[in-house]
Amino acid sequence: MLLQLKHLLIDRCWQPAYEWQNKGTYGHFGGVRHAAKNATGTALCFLPFTSFFWVLVVFILDFTIHYHIDWAKMNINRIKGWGPLTHPEFWWLTGADQFLHQMTYLLLVLMLS
């Protein structure tokens, strides 16, 4: 539940335009900041349940995976010219993006079980 709430808040509610507009430019601070916020939230969800070492591992893994999922999604949409008002594929890719984020959380939970 903590991971779901964290994801809703950080990935949806607290993602300013500066972040989502720049996630497609590799290394841009907007995308880095977005992935770092998500990884921090994920790490905090694990903090009560494991050691600081594993929380750090979770942070690094979540940051790296989240960053690259978002970067790939933005670039596929840009290259294909898919937009939210013109292409159903935009929404399919958004769903795939969210699915991959959820699978990352499942992987992290299983890894630490």
BAPAZA-528146 format. One record per atom (N, C-alpha, C): residue in one letter; chain; atom name; x, y, z. Coordinates in nm, 4 decimals. Layout:
# residues N
REC code unit site     east    north       up
REC    A    A   CA        X        Y        Z
...
***
This chain:
# residues 113
REC code unit site     east    north       up
REC    M    A    N   0.0812  -0.1182   0.0000
REC    M    A   CA   0.0000   0.0000   0.0000
REC    M    A    C   0.0866   0.1261   0.0000
REC    L    A    N   0.1945   0.1236   0.0779
REC    L    A   CA   0.2835   0.2404   0.0824
REC    L    A    C   0.3412   0.2729  -0.0555
REC    L    A    N   0.3828   0.1694  -0.1263
REC    L    A   CA   0.4401   0.1923  -0.2596
REC    L    A    C   0.3351   0.2466  -0.3563
REC    Q    A    N   0.2128   0.1992  -0.3466
REC    Q    A   CA   0.1062   0.2471  -0.4342
REC    Q    A    C   0.0746   0.3946  -0.4063
REC    L    A    N   0.0655   0.4283  -0.2787
REC    L    A   CA   0.0387   0.5670  -0.2406
REC    L    A    C   0.1538   0.6576  -0.2833
REC    K    A    N   0.2744   0.6137  -0.2585
REC    K    A   CA   0.3932   0.6897  -0.2999
REC    K    A    C   0.3906   0.7146  -0.4493
REC    H    A    N   0.3597   0.6105  -0.5259
REC    H    A   CA   0.3605   0.6230  -0.6718
REC    H    A    C   0.2522   0.7207  -0.7189
REC    L    A    N   0.1352   0.7109  -0.6621
REC    L    A   CA   0.0272   0.8035  -0.6973
REC    L    A    C   0.0690   0.9479  -0.6716
REC    L    A    N   0.1218   0.9732  -0.5533
REC    L    A   CA   0.1561   1.1103  -0.5157
REC    L    A    C   0.2718   1.1658  -0.5979
REC    I    A    N   0.3804   1.0909  -0.6079
REC    I    A   CA   0.5007   1.1441  -0.6724
REC    I    A    C   0.4924   1.1364  -0.8250
REC    D    A    N   0.4414   1.0249  -0.8771
REC    D    A   CA   0.4409   1.0085  -1.0228
REC    D    A    C   0.3255   1.0820  -1.0890
REC    R    A    N   0.2198   1.1094  -1.0149
REC    R    A   CA   0.1030   1.1740  -1.0741
REC    R    A    C   0.0753   1.3122  -1.0161
REC    C    A    N   0.0573   1.3206  -0.8856
REC    C    A   CA   0.0132   1.4467  -0.8236
REC    C    A    C   0.1242   1.5496  -0.8101
REC    W    A    N   0.2451   1.5058  -0.7795
REC    W    A   CA   0.3545   1.5989  -0.7519
REC    W    A    C   0.4604   1.5980  -0.8619
REC    Q    A    N   0.4174   1.5867  -0.9867
REC    Q    A   CA   0.5108   1.5915  -1.0989
REC    Q    A    C   0.4838   1.7199  -1.1780
REC    P    A    N   0.5625   1.8231  -1.1534
REC    P    A   CA   0.5400   1.9493  -1.2250
REC    P    A    C   0.5796   1.9365  -1.3722
REC    A    A    N   0.5328   2.0309  -1.4510
REC    A    A   CA   0.5607   2.0314  -1.5951
REC    A    A    C   0.7110   2.0256  -1.6238
REC    Y    A    N   0.7910   2.0924  -1.5417
REC    Y    A   CA   0.9366   2.0928  -1.5617
REC    Y    A    C   0.9919   1.9507  -1.5679
REC    E    A    N   0.9363   1.8618  -1.4885
REC    E    A   CA   0.9841   1.7233  -1.4882
REC    E    A    C   0.9337   1.6477  -1.6103
REC    W    A    N   0.8019   1.6451  -1.6321
REC    W    A   CA   0.7523   1.5621  -1.7430
REC    W    A    C   0.7907   1.6179  -1.8790
REC    Q    A    N   0.8113   1.7467  -1.8896
REC    Q    A   CA   0.8511   1.8047  -2.0179
REC    Q    A    C   0.9960   1.7723  -2.0535
REC    N    A    N   1.0758   1.7350  -1.9557
REC    N    A   CA   1.2192   1.7153  -1.9798
REC    N    A    C   1.2669   1.5722  -1.9596
REC    K    A    N   1.1770   1.4794  -1.9339
REC    K    A   CA   1.2171   1.3405  -1.9117
REC    K    A    C   1.2723   1.2741  -2.0371
REC    G    A    N   1.2416   1.3280  -2.1536
REC    G    A   CA   1.2889   1.2690  -2.2780
REC    G    A    C   1.4288   1.3114  -2.3180
REC    T    A    N   1.4864   1.4088  -2.2478
REC    T    A   CA   1.6229   1.4538  -2.2761
REC    T    A    C   1.7156   1.3848  -2.1767
REC    Y    A    N   1.7986   1.2952  -2.2288
REC    Y    A   CA   1.8815   1.2134  -2.1404
REC    Y    A    C   1.9737   1.3001  -2.0552
REC    G    A    N   1.9657   1.2805  -1.9236
REC    G    A   CA   2.0500   1.3529  -1.8297
REC    G    A    C   1.9955   1.4872  -1.7855
REC    H    A    N   1.8819   1.5314  -1.8413
REC    H    A   CA   1.8245   1.6606  -1.8015
REC    H    A    C   1.7819   1.6545  -1.6550
REC    F    A    N   1.8042   1.7636  -1.5832
REC    F    A   CA   1.7750   1.7659  -1.4396
REC    F    A    C   1.6277   1.7387  -1.4101
REC    G    A    N   1.5364   1.7782  -1.4986
REC    G    A   CA   1.3943   1.7527  -1.4745
REC    G    A    C   1.3648   1.6045  -1.4624
REC    G    A    N   1.4175   1.5249  -1.5531
REC    G    A   CA   1.3989   1.3797  -1.5472
REC    G    A    C   1.4743   1.3162  -1.4316
REC    V    A    N   1.5941   1.3655  -1.4063
REC    V    A   CA   1.6739   1.3146  -1.2942
REC    V    A    C   1.6020   1.3438  -1.1627
REC    R    A    N   1.5507   1.4661  -1.1489
REC    R    A   CA   1.4795   1.5021  -1.0255
REC    R    A    C   1.3559   1.4160  -1.0064
REC    H    A    N   1.2811   1.3916  -1.1141
REC    H    A   CA   1.1616   1.3087  -1.1046
REC    H    A    C   1.1976   1.1664  -1.0587
REC    A    A    N   1.2985   1.1073  -1.1190
REC    A    A   CA   1.3396   0.9720  -1.0808
REC    A    A    C   1.3938   0.9699  -0.9379
REC    A    A    N   1.4651   1.0744  -0.8982
REC    A    A   CA   1.5192   1.0811  -0.7619
REC    A    A    C   1.4072   1.0940  -0.6590
REC    K    A    N   1.3043   1.1727  -0.6897
REC    K    A   CA   1.1899   1.1832  -0.5985
REC    K    A    C   1.1221   1.0469  -0.5824
REC    N    A    N   1.1024   0.9761  -0.6947
REC    N    A   CA   1.0411   0.8443  -0.6878
REC    N    A    C   1.1278   0.7470  -0.6086
REC    A    A    N   1.2567   0.7468  -0.6352
REC    A    A   CA   1.3470   0.6546  -0.5662
REC    A    A    C   1.3540   0.6861  -0.4166
REC    T    A    N   1.3518   0.8135  -0.3814
REC    T    A   CA   1.3511   0.8521  -0.2400
REC    T    A    C   1.2249   0.8015  -0.1726
REC    G    A    N   1.1106   0.8209  -0.2380
REC    G    A   CA   0.9850   0.7715  -0.1825
REC    G    A    C   0.9847   0.6210  -0.1675
REC    T    A    N   1.0348   0.5513  -0.2672
REC    T    A   CA   1.0421   0.4044  -0.2604
REC    T    A    C   1.1332   0.3621  -0.1460
REC    A    A    N   1.2484   0.4249  -0.1354
REC    A    A   CA   1.3421   0.3909  -0.0274
REC    A    A    C   1.2787   0.4148   0.1094
REC    L    A    N   1.2059   0.5243   0.1233
REC    L    A   CA   1.1403   0.5526   0.2515
REC    L    A    C   1.0340   0.4480   0.2848
REC    C    A    N   0.9689   0.3942   0.1830
REC    C    A   CA   0.8703   0.2873   0.2065
REC    C    A    C   0.9368   0.1622   0.2626
REC    F    A    N   1.0614   0.1367   0.2225
REC    F    A   CA   1.1328   0.0173   0.2676
REC    F    A    C   1.2067   0.0386   0.3993
REC    L    A    N   1.2322   0.1631   0.4352
REC    L    A   CA   1.3141   0.1954   0.5520
REC    L    A    C   1.2718   0.1241   0.6806
REC    P    A    N   1.1420   0.1176   0.7123
REC    P    A   CA   1.1047   0.0512   0.8385
REC    P    A    C   1.1239  -0.1007   0.8376
REC    F    A    N   1.1498  -0.1583   0.7191
REC    F    A   CA   1.1469  -0.3030   0.7069
REC    F    A    C   1.2807  -0.3690   0.6767
REC    T    A    N   1.3852  -0.2891   0.6561
REC    T    A   CA   1.5137  -0.3487   0.6197
REC    T    A    C   1.6279  -0.2578   0.6625
REC    S    A    N   1.7488  -0.3016   0.6380
REC    S    A   CA   1.8672  -0.2254   0.6787
REC    S    A    C   1.8926  -0.1081   0.5847
REC    F    A    N   1.9753  -0.0144   0.6319
REC    F    A   CA   2.0094   0.1019   0.5509
REC    F    A    C   2.0788   0.0606   0.4218
REC    F    A    N   2.1611  -0.0433   0.4272
REC    F    A   CA   2.2284  -0.0926   0.3059
REC    F    A    C   2.1264  -0.1279   0.1980
REC    W    A    N   2.0235  -0.2057   0.2347
REC    W    A   CA   1.9231  -0.2476   0.1369
REC    W    A    C   1.8360  -0.1311   0.0925
REC    V    A    N   1.8135  -0.0354   0.1804
REC    V    A   CA   1.7392   0.0850   0.1410
REC    V    A    C   1.8183   0.1604   0.0337
REC    L    A    N   1.9493   0.1665   0.0492
REC    L    A   CA   2.0341   0.2305  -0.0511
REC    L    A    C   2.0301   0.1535  -0.1831
REC    V    A    N   2.0345   0.0214  -0.1757
REC    V    A   CA   2.0239  -0.0618  -0.2969
REC    V    A    C   1.8897  -0.0358  -0.3659
REC    V    A    N   1.7816  -0.0320  -0.2876
REC    V    A   CA   1.6484  -0.0039  -0.3421
REC    V    A    C   1.6472   0.1323  -0.4110
REC    F    A    N   1.7059   0.2331  -0.3472
REC    F    A   CA   1.7114   0.3674  -0.4064
REC    F    A    C   1.7807   0.3634  -0.5422
REC    I    A    N   1.8966   0.3023  -0.5473
REC    I    A   CA   1.9747   0.2986  -0.6714
REC    I    A    C   1.8995   0.2241  -0.7815
REC    L    A    N   1.8440   0.1079  -0.7476
REC    L    A   CA   1.7700   0.0300  -0.8472
REC    L    A    C   1.6461   0.1046  -0.8955
REC    D    A    N   1.5685   0.1577  -0.8015
REC    D    A   CA   1.4457   0.2276  -0.8421
REC    D    A    C   1.4780   0.3517  -0.9243
REC    F    A    N   1.5782   0.4271  -0.8841
REC    F    A   CA   1.6165   0.5457  -0.9604
REC    F    A    C   1.6534   0.5083  -1.1031
REC    T    A    N   1.7409   0.4111  -1.1175
REC    T    A   CA   1.7910   0.3715  -1.2492
REC    T    A    C   1.6789   0.3184  -1.3382
REC    I    A    N   1.5978   0.2301  -1.2835
REC    I    A   CA   1.4893   0.1698  -1.3620
REC    I    A    C   1.3828   0.2741  -1.3949
REC    H    A    N   1.3401   0.3514  -1.2957
REC    H    A   CA   1.2350   0.4512  -1.3180
REC    H    A    C   1.2797   0.5539  -1.4230
REC    Y    A    N   1.4017   0.6007  -1.4104
REC    Y    A   CA   1.4526   0.6996  -1.5048
REC    Y    A    C   1.4454   0.6484  -1.6484
REC    H    A    N   1.4920   0.5255  -1.6692
REC    H    A   CA   1.4996   0.4725  -1.8047
REC    H    A    C   1.3628   0.4333  -1.8613
REC    I    A    N   1.2718   0.3883  -1.7772
REC    I    A   CA   1.1346   0.3624  -1.8241
REC    I    A    C   1.0738   0.4930  -1.8752
REC    D    A    N   1.0834   0.5982  -1.7959
REC    D    A   CA   1.0246   0.7268  -1.8350
REC    D    A    C   1.0931   0.7856  -1.9578
REC    W    A    N   1.2250   0.7770  -1.9626
REC    W    A   CA   1.2996   0.8293  -2.0770
REC    W    A    C   1.2580   0.7573  -2.2056
REC    A    A    N   1.2481   0.6247  -2.1977
REC    A    A   CA   1.2089   0.5470  -2.3152
REC    A    A    C   1.0669   0.5824  -2.3594
REC    K    A    N   0.9741   0.5922  -2.2636
REC    K    A   CA   0.8353   0.6264  -2.2975
REC    K    A    C   0.8287   0.7607  -2.3693
REC    M    A    N   0.8951   0.8593  -2.3161
REC    M    A   CA   0.8908   0.9928  -2.3763
REC    M    A    C   0.9479   0.9910  -2.5181
REC    N    A    N   1.0556   0.9173  -2.5381
REC    N    A   CA   1.1196   0.9150  -2.6695
REC    N    A    C   1.0427   0.8319  -2.7709
REC    I    A    N   0.9809   0.7242  -2.7280
REC    I    A   CA   0.8964   0.6468  -2.8205
REC    I    A    C   0.7798   0.7339  -2.8665
REC    N    A    N   0.7147   0.8015  -2.7718
REC    N    A   CA   0.6043   0.8909  -2.8096
REC    N    A    C   0.6513   1.0002  -2.9054
REC    R    A    N   0.7673   1.0586  -2.8777
REC    R    A   CA   0.8197   1.1663  -2.9631
REC    R    A    C   0.8531   1.1136  -3.1028
REC    I    A    N   0.9244   1.0027  -3.1107
REC    I    A   CA   0.9660   0.9475  -3.2398
REC    I    A    C   0.8452   0.9056  -3.3231
REC    K    A    N   0.7476   0.8451  -3.2575
REC    K    A   CA   0.6286   0.7973  -3.3288
REC    K    A    C   0.5271   0.9085  -3.3542
REC    G    A    N   0.5424   1.0216  -3.2837
REC    G    A   CA   0.4473   1.1306  -3.2988
REC    G    A    C   0.3142   1.1044  -3.2295
REC    W    A    N   0.3156   1.0195  -3.1276
REC    W    A   CA   0.1933   0.9849  -3.0561
REC    W    A    C   0.1590   1.0919  -2.9538
REC    G    A    N   0.0362   1.1336  -2.9525
REC    G    A   CA  -0.0107   1.2329  -2.8562
REC    G    A    C  -0.1367   1.1848  -2.7875
REC    P    A    N  -0.1681   1.2418  -2.6722
REC    P    A   CA  -0.2834   1.1962  -2.5938
REC    P    A    C  -0.4177   1.2209  -2.6614
REC    L    A    N  -0.4240   1.3172  -2.7505
REC    L    A   CA  -0.5507   1.3486  -2.8167
REC    L    A    C  -0.5617   1.2880  -2.9562
REC    T    A    N  -0.4529   1.2284  -3.0048
REC    T    A   CA  -0.4523   1.1830  -3.1438
REC    T    A    C  -0.4239   1.0347  -3.1641
REC    H    A    N  -0.3635   0.9692  -3.0669
REC    H    A   CA  -0.3200   0.8310  -3.0881
REC    H    A    C  -0.3508   0.7432  -2.9670
REC    P    A    N  -0.4260   0.6358  -2.9858
REC    P    A   CA  -0.4490   0.5443  -2.8739
REC    P    A    C  -0.3187   0.4804  -2.8257
REC    E    A    N  -0.2213   0.4713  -2.9150
REC    E    A   CA  -0.0921   0.4138  -2.8765
REC    E    A    C  -0.0256   0.4925  -2.7639
REC    F    A    N  -0.0501   0.6227  -2.7580
REC    F    A   CA   0.0025   0.7041  -2.6482
REC    F    A    C  -0.0433   0.6460  -2.5151
REC    W    A    N  -0.1713   0.6106  -2.5068
REC    W    A   CA  -0.2279   0.5578  -2.3824
REC    W    A    C  -0.1833   0.4150  -2.3570
REC    W    A    N  -0.1645   0.3369  -2.4643
REC    W    A   CA  -0.1120   0.2017  -2.4466
REC    W    A    C   0.0283   0.2089  -2.3872
REC    L    A    N   0.1084   0.3001  -2.4396
REC    L    A   CA   0.2450   0.3153  -2.3895
REC    L    A    C   0.2458   0.3683  -2.2456
REC    T    A    N   0.1536   0.4586  -2.2145
REC    T    A   CA   0.1415   0.5075  -2.0772
REC    T    A    C   0.1054   0.3932  -1.9830
REC    G    A    N   0.0161   0.3065  -2.0273
REC    G    A   CA  -0.0187   0.1888  -1.9470
REC    G    A    C   0.0998   0.0954  -1.9288
REC    A    A    N   0.1767   0.0753  -2.0355
REC    A    A   CA   0.2957  -0.0092  -2.0255
REC    A    A    C   0.3971   0.0519  -1.9295
REC    D    A    N   0.4130   0.1824  -1.9349
REC    D    A   CA   0.5021   0.2554  -1.8442
REC    D    A    C   0.4609   0.2303  -1.6984
REC    Q    A    N   0.3331   0.2451  -1.6694
REC    Q    A   CA   0.2857   0.2253  -1.5328
REC    Q    A    C   0.2991   0.0792  -1.4904
REC    F    A    N   0.2727  -0.0122  -1.5821
REC    F    A   CA   0.2906  -0.1550  -1.5536
REC    F    A    C   0.4361  -0.1850  -1.5164
REC    L    A    N   0.5298  -0.1298  -1.5909
REC    L    A   CA   0.6713  -0.1529  -1.5615
REC    L    A    C   0.7119  -0.0939  -1.4267
REC    H    A    N   0.6562   0.0214  -1.3912
REC    H    A   CA   0.6841   0.0768  -1.2585
REC    H    A    C   0.6313  -0.0167  -1.1496
REC    Q    A    N   0.5112  -0.0697  -1.1687
REC    Q    A   CA   0.4538  -0.1608  -1.0696
REC    Q    A    C   0.5346  -0.2900  -1.0604
REC    M    A    N   0.5830  -0.3396  -1.1730
REC    M    A   CA   0.6652  -0.4614  -1.1717
REC    M    A    C   0.7989  -0.4356  -1.1023
REC    T    A    N   0.8489  -0.3128  -1.1137
REC    T    A   CA   0.9715  -0.2768  -1.0403
REC    T    A    C   0.9478  -0.2886  -0.8909
REC    Y    A    N   0.8352  -0.2376  -0.8431
REC    Y    A   CA   0.8043  -0.2462  -0.6998
REC    Y    A    C   0.7902  -0.3912  -0.6563
REC    L    A    N   0.7247  -0.4714  -0.7388
REC    L    A   CA   0.7099  -0.6134  -0.7059
REC    L    A    C   0.8463  -0.6807  -0.6994
REC    L    A    N   0.9322  -0.6516  -0.7952
REC    L    A   CA   1.0683  -0.7063  -0.7948
REC    L    A    C   1.1431  -0.6679  -0.6676
REC    L    A    N   1.1336  -0.5419  -0.6281
REC    L    A   CA   1.2031  -0.4964  -0.5069
REC    L    A    C   1.1492  -0.5666  -0.3814
REC    V    A    N   1.0170  -0.5803  -0.3728
REC    V    A   CA   0.9585  -0.6503  -0.2589
REC    V    A    C   1.0034  -0.7959  -0.2555
REC    L    A    N   1.0007  -0.8617  -0.3712
REC    L    A   CA   1.0438  -1.0025  -0.3764
REC    L    A    C   1.1925  -1.0159  -0.3458
REC    M    A    N   1.2699  -0.9208  -0.3926
REC    M    A   CA   1.4148  -0.9233  -0.3694
REC    M    A    C   1.4458  -0.9174  -0.2196
REC    L    A    N   1.3661  -0.8429  -0.1443
REC    L    A   CA   1.3928  -0.8248  -0.0021
REC    L    A    C   1.3110  -0.9183   0.0864
REC    S    A    N   1.2352  -1.0088   0.0254
REC    S    A   CA   1.1540  -1.1028   0.1047
REC    S    A    C   1.2369  -1.2207   0.1512
***
